[in-house]
Amino acid sequence: MATNFRVDGVHWQAGSELHITVCYVGEVSDKDVDRLRSSLGRISIAPFRVAVKGMGVFDSEGGAVHLWAGLQPRAELEALHTLVKRQVEALGINIAHFRYQPHITLARLASSAAGSVDDFLESNRDLCTRSFEVSEIGLFRSIPGKFKSIYHCLDTFPLSGTCR
């Protein structure tokens, strides 16, 4: 998936920063990061396949803020989301309660991007890729910047086992 499209007011994520968001946790202490590492390593779910299908934006009060690519099928990602969410909540860590939308964040949008993003979404609404395997989950730290977030992978955990 290319992220070198020219769209005014769009700040693309670097290819190395693209990842599937399974569960957004928010700010946590270093102690909680260590607890998350231990907990996420115990998740048991078999690897599965997904494909990019469609695009959209996440809105805030000020308008669209993030451009994303959707993922299908949703069932396995939703099961993984539920497992991760339960592990995080069992640690007593509060998480944001958004309706889960399986996605890959592609870009952050400036307020001036509205019209050009609408055209971009329309011209890419049928975006679809070949399926690819999801074989591990990662624990990421997100550092918000003026134009985009910077993501650092803190640890990865291979998926193995069966769906429960």
N, C-alpha and C positions, 0 to 999 in steps of 0.2 A: 504494500500500500504506500503510495507516494505521498509525501507531505511537503512537496515543493510547489504547490499551487500558489498562484499570485492572487491574493484576496486582500483588499485594503483593510487594515485594522485587525488582521489575524496574526497571532504570534504562535507559530507552529512549535510543537514539542519536538525535541531531537529524537531521531529514530531509536537511539539507545534508551530513551526514557519512556517509550511506549509500553504500556502494560494493561492488562485487564484489571479493572477495579472490582474486587470481590466484596470488600467491606471497608468503608471509610471509617476510621477510628477517631481521627482528630489528634489533638495534642496529648501526649503522654510523657511521663517522666522516664528517665533512663532506667530506673528500677522496673517500671512497667514494661519497657521494651524487653528487658531480660525475661520477665514473666511471660510476655507474649511469645517470645522465641521458644520457650519451653512448652507452652500450651499448643502452639501451632504445629509443632513437630509431632503431636499425637493425633492429628486429624487423619482419619482413615476414609479415603474415597479413591476409587479407581481413576486412572487417567481417562480422559474423554476428548472428543473432537468437537470443535465449534468453527463457525465461519463468520466473517464480517458480513453483515446484511443491514443496509440502510445507514442513515446518518441523522443526527439531531443536535439540539442545543439544550443545555441546562440554563434555565432563566433564574434571575434574581430580581429584586425590586427595581433595579436599574436597567433591566433588559437582559439579553443573552450574555452569558459569561464564558461558557465552555462549549466547544464544538466536539462532538463525539461520534464514533462509529459503533453501531449496534452489533450484537452478537446473537447467533442462533445456532442450535436450538438453546432455549433458555433453561430447560429442566435441570441439567447437570450443574450449570452455573448457579441457579437458585438453590439447589441442594448444598453446594459448596458454600455459598453465602450464609445459609442457615447454620451450617456446622461452625464456620468461623465466628459468626455473630454469637452463637451460644458459648463458644470458648472464651471470647472476649468478655461477655457479660458475666460468666462464671468467675472471672478474675476481679469483678467489681469495677471494671472500667466502663465508664459511660460512653456510649457511642451515639452518633447522630442517627436519628430515626427517619431516614428518607425511604420512600418506596424504592426498592432495588431495581435498577436498570442496568443489566449487563452491558458493559461498554468499554471502549478504549478511548481515553481522552486524547484528542488530536491537537487541540489548540485552545488558547485563551483569546477571548475577543475583547477588543477595545470598544467603547461605546459608539465609535464612528463606523463600526463594521456592519451594522444592522442590514442595510440594503444589499451590500455585496454578499453577505452570508446567506440571505434569502435566495439570491440567484444561484449561489454555489450549492446550497442544499437541493434546490430544484433540479439542477443539472446532474446531481449525484445521488438522487433519491433511490435509484435502482442499484446502487453499489452492492456488489456481492463478490466474495472471494472464495477460493477453494477452502475446504476445511483444513484445520491444523490441530495438532494435539496439544492439549493442556496437560502437562505432566508434572508440574510443580507449582507451588504458590510461593510468593515472596512477601517479605515484610519490608515496606518502603517508608522512608521519611520524605515528606513533602516540604519543601522550603518555598513559600510564596515569594514571588518577585514582582517587580513593577509590571512586566509584560507577560510573564509566564511562571509557572511553578517549576522548580528543579526537583527531580526525584532521585533519591539515592536508595539503592537496594541494600538493606542491612543484613538480610539473610534469606535463604531459599530452603524450601522443604519439598522433597519429592512426594508426589501423590502415589499411593499404593493402597491396596486393599479393595474393599467393595463399598458401594454406596450404602449408607445406613440412614 
